[in-house]
Amino acid sequence: MAQMMLGTLISIGSFLAILTLVVSIHELGHFWAARACGVAVDRFSLGFGKAIFSWTDKHGVEWRIGRIPIGGYVRFAGDSEASSSLPDGEDLADLRRQIVAKWGEAAVSQFFHFKPLWQRAIVVAAGPVANFILSIIILTALVSIEGMTLITPRLGEVVAQSPAARAGLQAGDLITALDGRQIESFPEISDYVRLRTGDPIKVDYLRQGAARSAVVTPVRIARKDPVTQKVTYLGAFGVRPSRSPADLHSVRLQPVRAFVYGVNETYNSVATTLNYLGRLITGRESPSQLSSIVGMAQTAGAVAKAGADSAPDLPGKISGVVLDLLYLAAMISTAIGFMNLLPVPVLDGGHLVFYAYEAIARRPVEARIQSASFRIGLALLLGLMLFATWNDLQQSSLFKLLGLAT
């Protein structure tokens, strides 16, 4: 029980460190864009609830840390809530009268809601964009400083009676392309196959130098992550990589190549998420990959432990923990950036949808429609969060101990 409590504390601490970094950058994206557009900002807060620490800078911005250390927000001058509301025409007229009465006509141009539409859209989109930039910077730094291990896409084993075996693939074959997409490292095979259960895939490969091809259809299998121990159901060929030293290469990329790698990894993560959501909606994928804050905290704890176990001495353990958590932070930052761009009214993407309507209709969306949309969007998000949380709890140690896991 004591070990479980320690693991829980490590998970919470690791996750809060990552969340603080990712949320800070997201909100700073909104903040910097707002300042660049001349928008007056009242408050920048990390966390919600009453402030446990705060100060006001020379520009009149209150910087604060809230009691609830999950999330954060930027509050623009004129906003009544802790997020940028979208007033309709009547509300805007009332707000203008209040501003003029208190500060004069010249002050109107400093308020977010009276900025040109394109500037408001930039401010809203800047948060998710900042998350993508953070991911790229972290990944670029990791592969240029720490390096990476490339695994040649050579088959070390083909599982008997697997799709790959039935298609004629053999140990020693070198995979060169999947559906015409060039393959340079073995993990690219798993990344491509895992979300294509039931879809025939053309596999190009070399056998003793001779070019060949086959069509392989992945099947869905249960996979247990070696770090988090979480079980997911994903597509697989039934192949394992070669473990020959000749097929393992440690490389440290030059800055330009490292940057390209960071961009590609971030893009591929977004593309994979889009593909997964599309297949999930159409019933072609299992929801086992959906994860909540609980799952992310468990993952952070497992990653921290794995990083600590990777070295025998304290400096090495600290380095391993930091590097592994930074990589996880890059993945979570991409996920949060993508999630916030979804066209759900309570998210940044929902705001951008309203702005698109305003650009076409030449007027803001009516307040009653906004209100109803926000309620529906919030209900959808809460429902998804509850489902994902239950999904994570079913695989937690506590639920297994209590016999509640399925």
Secondary structure, DSSP 4 states (H G I P E B T S, - for coil): -HHHHHHHHHHHHHHHHHHHHHHHHHHHHHHHHHHHTT--EEEEEEEEEEEEEEEE-TTSPEEEEEEEEEEEEEEETT-SSSS-----HHHHHHHHHHHHHHH-GGGGGGSGGGS-HHHHHHHHHHHHHHHHHHHHHHHHHIIIII-EEEE--BEEEE-TTSHHHHTT--TT-EEEEETTEE--SHHHHHHHHTT-TT--EEEEEEETTEEEEEEE--EEEEEE-TTT--EEEEEE-SEEE---GGGEEEE---HHHHHHHHHHHHHHHHHHHHHHHHHHHTT-S-GGG---HHHHHHHHHHHHHHHHHT-SSHHHHHHHHHHHHHHHHHHHHHHHHHHHTSS-TTSHHHHHHHHHHHHHHSSPPPHHHHHHHHHHHHHHHHHHHHHHHHHHHTTSHHHHHHT---
